[in-house]
Amino acid sequence: MPLQAEPRLRARNHETVMAGDKVGVAISGFGNVEDGTLLDLIGSVQLGSFRILRRLGVGGFATAFLAEQVGVERLAVVKVGDPRVFEDDAGSEARARFEEEVLATTRVTHPNLVTVYVAGSTTNGLPAYAMEYVPGFTMERRMQHCSALPSPELLAYFTQLADVIRVLHRAGIHHRDVSPGNVIVSADSDGAPKATLLDLGISRSRGSASPVFVAGTPRYVAPEQLRGATTTASDIFGLGSLLYWCVTGAELFWDASSSKEVLERTLAMTRAPLPSVARPILPDEVDSLVSQMLDPNPRQRPTAEEVLARLPKAVRALERSAAKATVRAFRAVRAEEREKPPTILCIGLNELQLEPVRKHAAATGWELEVSQSARDATRASDGQYKLGMLNAELPSPSVASLVAHLREFQPKSAIAVVFARKPQAGALETATPDLSLELPKDGLSLFWFLRALQPDGESDDE
């Protein structure tokens, strides 16, 4: 089936790939909008009760803003459609589909699926929706800190993601962009690993009109989806490509030099890639599951239910093999960074709070520095500390202003805010740390957070 005329495919780093009868060259994408059209929304109230605070990021079809729901005092994310996607006649069809599909997702609830609060239009007429703000890391960022995902996380995250996809498919919804940037990893209330699937704004209900755009992320979009024929199996391909990265440490088509080449190789697939080619020690159970999920023929891929049934056996086989990474230098890590353990800077924490920090830092290979002065955090150079842990009750400066300062001047450092008791809604004002926790109660959540930030200390064999 030929590609539809000029579908737009979302790529990393706000790149847009144009595809006609052949895959075209990559061009500058929507991430470079500087005309103020959307930035003018900052400070306004949209969708009835969501005050726009700041821009979080720009994707191929929409801009995400951090917002506060007035009267409820909870943070949310408001996604606003890019005006250039939703203009002219094609834009009218895209708008109708956008609104239909966002409303469809409000009928589905799942503990590992982001909650959509409301959908509608902005005051300047652009389609928008507000959804739950989910703190944590994207899977993409998590994988930047390890050569392959540890087995406990692997089983937890992919069991949850496969179950979300199962529920969406039963509701007649195709997500169409199961990719590392759309998965947030964190810990649940018991400290166990948790994955949350995001970005339902490009999902598609079965039976809706043919899409104007081919939505997806290179390496995670299925061949048939590039040809305009999205099915439930297309989501399995995306999940399989994500699983491929997590068990091998290398993304699918890792050696491609451009998004254009990735798309060409995706369209040209005649057989499924084997993860054992990248990591030969992987057991047959993993090799079989992942390769079937990536089969170029969607009819040969397993269903979400079948993935759920086979995943535990595959992970057990992986654990038995005691597989060590044999990835051939897929990511550059300087030798001195591997030799020097990462450091936590604790500001203003009391002894009761420090006890679990010391325990879990030692267990995960971190060094610890303790100070009672916030100035020690502001004086540090970017990257000197991999994690700053701040007492929420710092008298001066406020923790919100300190978080904002660190975000601006030390973007390489993660930030955690520590409370002595469960924080009240709005306790951090507009501050958005990577983790908020109550110590010593949330010690297990801290453990998984440190594991997520800790680079893999094992050497990669050639």
N, C-alpha and C positions, 0 to 999 in steps of 0.2 A: 504494500500500500504506500503510495507516495506521500511525502511530507506535505502538510497543508502549507499554504502560502505564508511565509514569514511568521511562523510562531516564534515567540520569544522565550528563551530558556534561561532561567536564573542560574547564575554561576557564582563562585566564590568571589569575595572582594568587590561586590557590586558590579561585576562584569556582566554584560548582556551578550548572548550569542544569538545571531540571527540565522535562521535555517530556512532555506527554500527547497528546491528540488535536491540541492546538495547542501551540506553543512557549510555555512559561510564563515567568514573570518570574525574573530571577536572584536567588538567595538566598545568604546567607552559607555558605561552604563548609567543607570539612574542615580547612582550614589554620588554623582557630582553636582546635584541640584544645588544651586546657590542663589536662586532668584528670590528666596524669601517666601515663596508661596505657602510652603508648609511650616517654615519656621515662625511665621506670623501667628501660628496657632498657640505657641507657648504663652502661658498665662491665661488663656481663655478657658471657658467651660464648654465641653463638647458632650454630645450624646446625653444631655440632660443634667449630668451631675459629676462629670469627670474633668477636673482641672488639670490641664496639660502643664507638666513641670519642666521636662527637658527631653531632648531627642536621645533615643537609645541606639538607633541604627537604621540603615537604609537597605532595603532588599530590592529585588527585581520588580515587585508590583506594589509595594507599600513602604511607608516609613513608620517605625515603631517609636512611640513616645511613652515615657514614664508619666503616670498620672496619679492623682489622688482623688478618690471618690468623696465628694463633699457630703458631709453629714454622717458618713460611715467611718471616715478616717482610716481607710485602707488603701494601700498602693494597688495600682492596676497598670496594665499595658494597653494603650490605645493604638491600634494600627489604622493608618489613614492611606487610602489608595493614592498611588501616584497620579497626578492630574494628566500626564501624557499617556497613561495606559487607558484612562477612562474617558477620553475625548472622542469626538466624531462618531460615526455610525458603529464602527467596531467596538468603540468604548461603551456604547449603550448596551450592546449584547454582553460585554464583559461585566458591566455594572449589574445587570440583571442576574447573571450567573453568580457573581460575588455575593449579592444579597441573599439569593436563594440558598446557596451552599452554607453560608455562615449561619443562617436560621436553621438549616438542617442539622448542623452540629450541636445546636442547643438542645436537641432531643436526646443526645447521647451523654451519659454520665459514666465516669470511670475514675477510680482513684489515681490512675496514671495518665490521665488525659486532662489537658489544660481546660479550665472552665471558662466558657464564653458568657459574659454577663449580659450584653446588649449589643444589638447591631442597628445601624441607621446611617445617617449622613451628618457631616460636619456642617457648621454654620455657613461655610462657603460651598456647600453642595457636593463634597466628595464622599464616596462610600467609606464607612469606618465601622469598627467594632471594638468593644472593650472586653478584655479578658483578664483572667487571673495573673497576677505577678508571681512568678515562680523563682525564688532565689536559688542559686547554685551555679554550676558550671555547665557549659554545653559539652556534649560528648566529644566534640572536636577538641576543645581545650583539655579535656581529661586525657585523650589519647596523645596529646603533645607531651605528657609527663610519663609515659611508659612505652615499652617496646611491644607489649601485648597486655591485654586486660587480665588481672588476676581472676581466678576461677570463681570465687564467691560473688564478685561484682558481675562477671559475665553471666552467670546463671540468673542472678536477681534481675539485672537490667533487661535481658532479652526475654525472660519469661514474662515480665511486665509489658514490654513493648509488643510482643506477639499477642498477648491477651487483649491489649488495646485495639490492635488491628483486627483481631477476631470480632470484637464488639462493633467496631465501625463497619466491617463488612456485613455483619448481620443486620445492621441498620441501613444497608444499601449505600454506604459512603466509601469512596476511595479517597485516601489521604493525598496521594500523588507526590509527596515530597518527604519520605522517610529518609532522613539524612542527619549527619552528626550535628549540624547547626540547629536542627529542630528537636533535639533531645536534650533536656536538662537533667543532669545527675546530681543527686543530693542525698540526704538521709531522712528517713521518716521519723515520726515522734519517738520510736523505739531505738533509733540510731542505725537501723538497717538500711542498706543501699536502696535508693529509689530513683526510678527514671520517669520523666514526664514528657509526653509527646506534645509538641507545640505546632503552631502555624496551620490552623485549620482553615484559614482564609482562602487557601487555594484548593481545598478538597472539592470533590465532585460527587454529586448524587447520581447513582445509576439511573439512567433514563433521562437525564437532563440533556440539553442541547449540546452539540459538538462544541468543544472548547475553541475559543478564538486563539488562545495561547497554549503552548506546550509548557507546562509548569514543571519544575524539578531542578535538581542539582546535578551537574555532571559527575559521573562515577556512580550515582545513586538512581538515575532515571533509567527505566527499562527500555530496551530497543523498541518494543511496540508502542510505548508512550511517546517516543520521539516521532513515530509515524502517525500519531493521533488516535491510537486505539488503546486507551487506558482500561485496565481490568483490575480485579482484586489481586491478580498475580503480579501486577506492577508494584504494589506495595511490598510484596514478598521479595521482589528483586532488590528494592531499596534496603529492606531489612537485612537481606543476605549480603549486600555489599558492605553494610555497616558491620555485620558479624565478621566478614572477611578481614576488615581492618583490625578489629578487636582481637582476633586470634593470631594474626600474622604480624601486626605492627606496621603493615603497609597498605595503603589504599589501593583499590582496584585501578589498574593502569597507572601505577605509581610513576612509571618511567615516561609517561607522555609529556611532551613539552608544552602543550597548550590545551585549553578547553576544546578547541576545534578538533585536535587530534583525539581527545577522549571521546567526543561524540562520534567521530568517524569510526573509531574502533568499537564503540558500543553498537553502532548500526551494522558493522561488519561481522559481529560475533556469529560463529557457527557452532561453537561448543562452549560449555561452561568452563571458566577458569578454575583450576584446582588450587586451594590455599596451600597445599603441601609443596607446591613449586616454590613459593616464597619462604615457607618454613617446613622443611622436609620432615621434621620429627613429629608433625601433627598426626594424630591417630586417624584411622579410616573413618570412624564415626563422625568426626568433625569434617573431614574432607568430603564425605558423601553428602552430609546435610548442607553445607555451604554451597557446594557446586550445584546441587539440585535447586537451591533457592536462586542461583544465578543462571539457570538454564536459559538460553536465548529464546526457547519455545515456551511461552507462558503456560501452556497446557501441561508441561512436564514439571512445573514447580509445585512444591507442596502447599497445602492450605495453611492458614494460621493455626488451625487446630492440630495439624500434623507436625508443624514446627514445635508447638508446645509439647507434644507427646515425645518427640525425639530429642529435644534439647537436653534434658537431664542426663540421659545416657551418654550423649556426646561430651558433656562437661565432665562426667565421671571418668570417661576414657582419657580426656585431656589431663585430668589430675593424676591418673595412674601412670601416664607416660612421663610425668615430671618433665614436661617439655621445656627446654630453655630456648630463648630467642636465638634464631639463626638468621635473622633478618640481615640482609646485606646492605648495611649503612643507608637505611631509608630516611633517616633524619640525622642531621649533624649535631652532635653534642660535644662540646669542647672537653678535652681531657681534664682540665683543671676544674670544670664544673662537676664532673663525676666524682673527683677526688674530695672536693670540699662539701661537707654536708650542708643542707639548707638551714637557715637560722630563723627562729621565731623571736620577735621583739615584743615582750609583754609590758604594757604600760598601765600602771595603776591597779593591777590585779592583787587581791589579798591572798593570804596563804591557803585558805580553803579553795579558792579558785585555781591557784597555781598547782595544787596537788595533782589533779587529773591531767593538767597540761604537761607537767614533768613526766608523768607515767606514760602518756601516749606519745610524747615526743621521743622518749627513749626507745619505745617499742617500734617506732617507725623511722628512726635514724635522723632525728632533728637535733640541732643544738638550740639552746635556750639562753636568752638574755633578758634580764628583768630590770625595769626602771619604774620609778614613780613620777617621772617628769615627761610630760607630753612633748617637750622640746627635743628630747632624744629621738622621737619619731620624725619630727619635721626636719631635723638636721641630717638625717641619714641620706646617703646617696641612693639613687634609683637602683634597685636590685640588690642593695646591701643586705636587706632582710627579705626573705621570700614571703613572710607572713607577719603582719602586725596585728596583735590582739589588744584591743582597747577596752578599758573598763567603761561601761555605759554611764557611770556616775562621775566621770571626770569633772571637776569643778570648773576649770578654765584651761584651755578653750573648751567649748562644748564638743561632745563627741561628734555631732553632726558636722560642725565646721572642720574638725580634724579629719573626718572621713573625706570631706570634699577636698581638703588640702592634699591629702595623700593620693586621691584619685588623679589630681592634676599633675603633681610633681613626682610621684612615684608609681607610675602606671604598671610597672612590672611586679609590684608587690600586691599580694592578696590581703584583704582586710576582714577581720572578725571582730564583732562587738560582743562583749561579755556582760550579761546581766546577773545580778544576785538572785533575782526572782523573775517569774514569767513577765516579759515586757507587755505593757499596755499598747493598744493600737495607737499609732502615731508617735510612739516613744522616740523614734529616731528622726522625727520631722521628715525632711526630704532626703536624708542620707540613705544610701543603698550599699551596705557592706556585702561582701561575698557570703558571709555567714553571721547569723545572730544566734546566740545560744545562752542557755542558763547553766552556769557552772556552780557546783560540781554535778548537777543532775544530768546534763547532756554530754557526759564524757565520751560515750560511744559515738555520738555524732561527730565529735571532734576527731576521734580516731579515723573515721572514714574520710573526713575532710583532709586530714594530713596525708592519708594514703593517696588521695586524689592529686594532691600537690607535689608529692614526692617523686622525683625522677627515678626511673628504674635503674637500680645500681648494678644490674647484671651486664656483663659485656656481651656484645652481639658478635657471634661467630660469623666469619666470612663464609 
